[in-house]
Amino acid sequence: MVEPVTSSAAEDEPERAENGENSDTGAKGKRRHRQPKKQRSFWVELPILIVVALVLAFVFQQFFARVYTIPSGSMETTLHGCTGCYGDKVLVDKITYDFTDPGPGDVVVFKGPEPWLENEAPAQRSSNPVVRFFQNVGSVFGLAPPDERDFVKRIIATGGQTVQCCDAQNRVVVDGKALNEPYIHWEDPSDPRQDTFDPVTVPEGDVWVMGDNRNNSCDSRCQGGGGLRGVVPVANIIGKARIIVLPPSRWGGVSDTNPQENAQPVALGMSAPDWQQGVPLGIGAAAAWPVMSLSRRLGSGVREAVKRKR
């Protein structure tokens, strides 16, 4: 009968170092220390951190949200951008309209359509290439005005709706209903009147936009000559203004009150001038005397006819 062969200790255990030397001790029995990895200095890591931060910021602003500088006062007082004041920097949500359609009351940033750019001068850039480079970089991160001709306005009407101004109370009318616009800013509160314009039916895929500073905003009413040339394609909308990020004193959300939500029905068409509204009254007064005279004659004739029959 064949007996099982037992393996030796040398085969069962790892091979030991000769002369009492193991993996953790040196030739004289002293423990060896591994050399620690040398860390990069702060000044070497700093440029790497800055580059990574800029790349992440660029990706975020390119696809998710971006900071825009408000260059004009057409949206006072919702957004500051007046001459001589600190222009607001606004965070614009760029993914909202991937899932929903722009609606009335939304404050949006959009690329100017061709008719809007006909009389617009391009943003000024320095002739110095180094300065111009930093201006372009700053525009990407919202630290300088963008090079492209971007605008910020509020949506008043969308595709298929008919917009005009104004009713007897000087309100913008959409589809026969006078809008409720609490955000309007009047530069002269004693004269809260806005320019009238004829009815415009907004094409599908476009929006009608106006500034909150109603008497100091060239928008769909005047850009490109107004009318259908003043509408903005939905495809040109970059995103929805969400938050004022600078200056700190104005931190907060951007109002998106829907002016059509509590709109009041009014008579269709433009309100007539005062002298035209008085025409019916004048005609009635002029016709009153002949009518009364005729009725008296008819009454007298009837009475005489009755007497004769008796």
QUIQUINOR-V911655 format. One line per field, one symbol per residue. phi: phi as a letter, one per 30 degrees, with the letter a starting at -180 (. if undefined). burial: # if it has 24 or more other ideal C-beta (glycine too) atoms within 12 Angstrom, else .. A space follows every 10 residues. Layout:
BEGIN
phi=???
burial=???
END
This chain:
BEGIN
phi=.ddddddddd ddcddcddhi ccdcbddcid ddcddddddd dedddedddd dddddddddd ddccabcccd cbcdcecebd addjcdddcc dcdcceddcb cebejdcbcb dddeddcdcc ddddbddddd dddddddddd cicbeddddc bbbcdcbcej cccabbddci cdcbhibddc bdddccdced bdbbddbdeb cdddibbcbb dddecbbcbd dbdijiiddc dcdeddddlc dcbdcbdedc eldcdbeddd dcdcdbddjd ddeeddddde ddddddddde dddddddddd dddddddddd
burial=.......... .......... .......... .......... .......... .......... #...###### ########## #.....#### ####.##... .######### ###.##.... .......... ........## ##.###..## #########. #######..# #####.###. #.###..... ...#..#.## .#...##### ########## #.#..#.### ####.##### #####..... ...####### ..#..#.... .......... .......... .......... ..........
END
